[in-house]
Amino acid sequence: MNKKATIITRVALAIGTFISLFFVPWLLVWAWILPLPGSVQDQVNEAISHGLDGMIVYVDEKGKAPKWYASGWHDRKNHIPADPSALFKLASIGKLYDAVVIAKLVNAGRLSLDGTVAEYFPELDGTIANASTITLKMLVQHRSGIPNYTNAPNYWANPAHTYAEALALIAGLPANFTPNSDYEYSNSNYLLISKLIEKTTGHSKFEQIREVILQPLKLTHTYGSVHDIAMDKLMGGYHLGLEDNIKSNEYGSMIATAEDLVIFVRALTDGSLFDDGGQEIYASIYEYEHGGWIPGYQSHVKYYEDIDSVIVQFNNTTDSELYYWNLSEIIFNRIYHIVDSAK
């Protein structure tokens, strides 16, 4: 490269760097680099100052009484403060419950992780690409290559409300990759898993979750739908650009309190949720943490082995560009470090 070309290239790179820095969401950088507050409550308060409407955090450290924290609004319009005992939409955190049901059915010999989509759904052979080679284990682990139906254009403005409606959004589409050659998060995997649970047990997925998870753990504040709850107990949900509280919108989500979620994840990690062999199967197919996002609701739960703690974080502000999602992840990581530093 000659000298003139080198100079032009360097100028172009400098301009590109300047432009990219100009568009960096500086509030995210600021939220990340601020010194850690002295307490979880201070961090939750700080999160509200960054623009989140409301937040709930629940911390369960082994050998200690659980602690919960809240700040901001449960109901923004009526100025009702955030309540740590409020119900919240779990969104994709529900996949942890689905994976437990699958592990239990496999342990009971009612399903096989090596069973294929074509075997379990003969009617989908030719509709779902690679149906004869995608196994149940690949579905659970997001290694199927099936496109994500919630990526359909304007999906959240007109979401699917039935299995058939969701399936129609991906029917006949080519695979995103050869099964088991890559990883890509896809709600379509769990669309099929939910239907498989129903076909295998003869019950709805939530009825099965209630039977094998909620009742044994005596969880009485976990629900399958907004239609099953007292709406005033549900934390308000807010999406950037919409003035209204959208908590009554049905996007398809389990609902629970932070305490119920912590009890579930603790039982999941210590093995008390499973019969002999069940936990080993679960550990071989899925994880002990998850995030969830639907309009108005963001959630995080994780078991931290190094501090033997389960931490849940709920916040009720979302946007289409996922700025608030990135902010919530930063806050969640900072809360872990606060808990860790206090040990």
C-alpha positions in Angstrom: 0.0 0.0 0.0 1.5 3.4 -1.0 1.9 6.3 1.4 -1.1 8.2 0.1 -3.4 5.2 0.4 -2.2 4.5 3.9 -3.0 8.1 5.0 -6.5 7.8 3.4 -7.1 4.5 5.1 -6.0 5.9 8.5 -8.3 9.0 8.1 -11.2 6.8 7.2 -10.6 4.6 10.2 -10.3 7.6 12.4 -13.6 9.0 11.1 -15.3 5.7 11.5 -14.0 5.4 15.1 -15.3 8.9 15.9 -18.7 8.1 14.4 -19.0 4.9 16.3 -18.0 6.6 19.5 -20.6 9.3 18.9 -23.3 6.6 18.8 -22.2 4.6 21.8 -25.0 4.6 24.4 -23.0 6.4 26.9 -25.5 5.8 29.7 -24.7 2.1 29.4 -21.0 2.8 29.7 -21.7 5.0 32.7 -23.8 2.4 34.3 -21.0 -0.1 33.8 -18.1 2.0 35.1 -19.7 3.6 38.1 -18.2 2.4 41.4 -20.2 -0.3 43.0 -22.7 0.9 45.6 -22.4 -0.3 49.1 -25.6 -2.4 49.0 -28.0 -4.2 46.7 -30.7 -1.7 47.6 -28.5 1.2 46.5 -27.8 -0.5 43.2 -31.5 -1.1 42.6 -32.2 2.6 43.4 -29.4 3.5 41.0 -31.0 1.4 38.2 -34.2 3.4 38.5 -32.1 6.6 38.1 -30.9 5.2 34.7 -34.5 5.1 33.4 -36.1 1.9 34.5 -39.6 2.2 35.8 -39.5 -0.4 38.5 -37.2 -3.2 39.7 -37.4 -6.2 42.1 -34.4 -8.2 43.2 -34.4 -11.3 45.3 -31.2 -12.9 46.7 -31.0 -16.4 48.2 -27.6 -17.1 49.8 -27.2 -20.6 51.1 -27.3 -20.6 54.9 -28.8 -17.1 55.1 -32.4 -15.8 55.2 -33.4 -14.6 51.7 -33.4 -10.9 51.1 -35.5 -8.9 48.7 -35.3 -5.3 47.3 -37.5 -3.1 45.3 -37.5 0.4 43.8 -39.5 2.5 41.3 -43.1 1.8 40.3 -45.4 -1.2 40.4 -48.0 1.1 38.8 -46.5 4.2 37.2 -49.8 6.1 36.6 -51.2 5.6 40.1 -47.8 6.0 41.8 -47.9 2.6 43.5 -44.4 1.7 44.6 -42.7 -1.5 43.4 -43.6 -4.5 45.6 -41.1 -7.4 46.0 -44.0 -9.8 46.4 -45.6 -8.7 43.1 -46.3 -11.1 40.2 -44.2 -10.8 37.1 -44.2 -12.2 33.6 -41.3 -14.7 33.3 -41.1 -14.8 29.5 -38.3 -17.2 28.4 -37.3 -18.1 31.9 -40.3 -20.5 31.5 -37.9 -22.7 29.4 -36.2 -23.8 32.6 -39.5 -25.4 33.7 -40.0 -26.9 30.2 -36.6 -28.5 30.4 -37.3 -30.0 33.8 -40.5 -31.6 32.5 -38.6 -33.1 29.5 -35.9 -34.4 31.9 -38.5 -36.1 34.0 -40.3 -37.6 31.1 -37.0 -39.0 29.7 -36.1 -40.3 33.2 -39.4 -42.1 33.3 -38.8 -43.6 29.9 -41.7 -41.8 28.2 -39.4 -39.8 25.9 -36.0 -40.2 24.4 -33.5 -37.4 23.9 -32.5 -39.2 20.6 -36.1 -39.2 19.3 -36.5 -37.0 16.2 -39.0 -34.4 15.3 -40.2 -36.6 12.5 -40.8 -39.5 14.9 -42.7 -37.3 17.4 -44.4 -35.2 14.8 -44.8 -37.2 11.6 -47.1 -34.5 10.2 -44.2 -32.1 10.3 -41.9 -34.1 8.1 -41.5 -31.9 5.0 -42.8 -28.9 6.9 -39.8 -28.5 9.3 -36.5 -28.7 7.5 -34.4 -31.6 8.7 -37.2 -33.0 10.8 -35.8 -36.6 10.5 -32.4 -35.6 11.9 -33.3 -33.0 14.6 -33.5 -34.7 18.0 -35.3 -33.8 21.1 -31.9 -33.0 22.8 -31.1 -30.5 19.9 -34.5 -28.8 20.4 -33.8 -28.4 24.2 -30.3 -27.0 23.5 -31.2 -24.7 20.6 -29.1 -26.7 18.2 -31.9 -27.5 15.7 -31.4 -24.8 13.1 -35.2 -24.1 13.0 -35.8 -20.4 12.4 -37.2 -18.4 15.4 -40.9 -17.7 14.8 -40.8 -14.6 17.0 -38.4 -13.1 14.5 -41.2 -12.7 12.0 -41.6 -9.0 10.9 -43.6 -7.0 13.4 -44.2 -10.1 15.5 -44.8 -8.4 18.8 -47.4 -6.1 17.3 -49.4 -9.1 16.2 -48.2 -12.1 18.2 -49.3 -15.7 17.6 -51.8 -17.0 20.1 -52.0 -20.6 19.2 -49.6 -23.4 18.2 -51.0 -23.4 14.7 -50.5 -19.7 14.3 -46.9 -19.9 15.5 -46.1 -22.9 13.4 -47.4 -21.2 10.2 -44.7 -18.5 10.7 -41.9 -21.1 10.1 -43.6 -23.7 8.0 -41.5 -24.5 4.9 -38.6 -22.1 5.8 -35.1 -23.4 5.2 -33.0 -24.3 8.2 -30.6 -21.7 9.5 -27.9 -24.4 9.8 -27.3 -28.1 9.7 -28.7 -29.7 12.9 -26.2 -29.8 15.8 -23.6 -27.9 13.9 -24.2 -24.6 15.6 -26.2 -22.9 18.3 -29.0 -20.3 17.7 -31.6 -19.4 20.3 -35.0 -20.1 18.8 -38.4 -20.0 20.5 -39.6 -22.5 17.8 -37.7 -25.2 19.6 -39.8 -24.7 22.7 -43.0 -24.4 20.6 -42.4 -28.0 19.6 -41.3 -29.0 23.1 -44.5 -27.6 24.6 -46.6 -29.5 22.0 -44.6 -32.7 22.7 -45.3 -32.4 26.4 -49.0 -32.2 25.7 -49.0 -35.1 23.3 -47.0 -37.3 25.7 -48.9 -36.6 28.9 -52.4 -35.8 27.7 -52.3 -32.6 29.7 -51.5 -29.0 28.9 -47.9 -28.0 29.5 -48.7 -25.9 32.5 -50.8 -28.7 34.0 -47.8 -30.9 33.8 -45.6 -28.2 35.3 -48.0 -27.8 38.1 -48.0 -31.6 38.8 -44.3 -32.2 38.7 -42.8 -28.9 39.9 -45.3 -26.5 41.6 -47.2 -29.0 43.7 -44.1 -30.9 45.0 -42.4 -27.6 45.9 -45.6 -26.1 47.3 -45.4 -23.0 44.9 -48.7 -21.2 45.1 -47.7 -18.0 43.3 -46.8 -19.3 39.9 -49.4 -19.2 37.1 -49.7 -20.1 33.4 -51.4 -17.0 32.1 -52.6 -13.4 32.8 -56.1 -15.0 32.8 -55.4 -16.9 36.0 -54.4 -14.0 38.3 -55.6 -11.0 40.1 -54.4 -8.3 37.7 -53.6 -5.8 40.5 -51.0 -8.2 41.8 -49.1 -8.1 38.5 -46.4 -5.5 38.2 -47.1 -3.0 35.5 -45.3 -3.4 32.2 -44.0 -0.4 30.1 -42.5 -0.2 26.6 -40.7 2.8 25.3 -43.0 4.9 23.1 -46.2 3.5 24.6 -47.9 5.6 27.3 -50.1 2.8 28.5 -49.4 0.1 31.0 -49.4 -3.1 28.8 -49.6 -5.7 31.5 -52.9 -7.1 30.3 -51.5 -7.9 26.8 -51.2 -11.7 26.4 -47.9 -12.7 24.8 -47.9 -16.2 26.3 -45.8 -16.2 29.5 -45.8 -17.9 32.8 -46.2 -15.5 35.8 -44.6 -15.8 39.2 -43.3 -14.0 42.2 -39.5 -13.6 42.6 -39.7 -15.8 45.7 -41.4 -18.7 43.8 -38.8 -18.5 41.1 -35.9 -18.6 43.6 -37.4 -21.6 45.4 -37.7 -23.4 42.0 -34.2 -22.7 40.9 -32.7 -23.6 44.2 -34.5 -27.0 44.1 -33.4 -27.4 40.5 -29.7 -26.9 41.4 -29.6 -28.9 44.6 -31.4 -31.9 43.0 -34.3 -31.9 45.4 -36.7 -31.4 42.5 -35.7 -34.7 40.8 -36.0 -38.4 41.4 -32.9 -40.6 41.0 -31.2 -39.9 37.7 -33.4 -36.9 36.8 -30.9 -34.2 37.7 -28.1 -35.9 35.7 -30.4 -35.8 32.7 -31.3 -32.2 33.2 -27.6 -31.2 33.7 -26.7 -32.9 30.4 -29.3 -30.9 28.4 -29.8 -27.4 29.9 -28.5 -24.7 32.3 -29.2 -23.2 35.7 -29.8 -19.6 34.5 -32.0 -17.8 32.0 -33.2 -14.4 30.9 -36.6 -13.4 29.7 -37.9 -10.6 27.5 -41.4 -9.7 26.3 -42.8 -6.2 25.8 -42.9 -4.6 29.2 -41.0 -7.2 31.1 -37.3 -8.2 31.5 -36.2 -10.9 33.9 -33.0 -12.6 34.9 -32.3 -15.6 37.2 -29.0 -17.4 37.8 -27.5 -19.8 40.3 -23.9 -18.7 41.1 -22.0 -21.8 42.2 -19.0 -19.8 43.5 -21.2 -18.1 46.2 -23.9 -20.8 46.3 -26.6 -18.2 45.7 -29.6 -17.7 43.5 -30.3 -14.2 42.3 -33.5 -13.0 40.6 -33.9 -9.6 39.0 -37.2 -8.3 37.5 -37.6 -4.9 35.8 -40.6 -3.6 33.9 -39.2 -1.3 31.1 -38.4 -2.5 27.6 -37.6 -1.0 24.2 -37.4 -2.3 20.7 -33.6 -1.6 20.4 -32.9 -3.6 23.5 -31.1 -0.7 25.2 -32.9 -1.5 28.4 -32.1 -5.2 28.1 -28.4 -4.3 28.0 -28.8 -2.0 30.9 -30.6 -4.7 32.9 -27.8 -7.2 32.2 -25.2 -4.7 33.5 -27.2 -4.1 36.7 -27.6 -7.9 37.2 -23.9 -8.4 37.0 -23.2 -5.6 39.4 -25.6 -7.0 41.9 -23.8 -10.3 41.8 -20.5 -8.5 42.5 -22.1 -6.6 45.4 -23.4 -9.9 46.9 -20.0 -11.6 46.3 -18.0 -8.7 47.9 -20.2 -8.8 51.1 -19.4 -12.5 51.8 
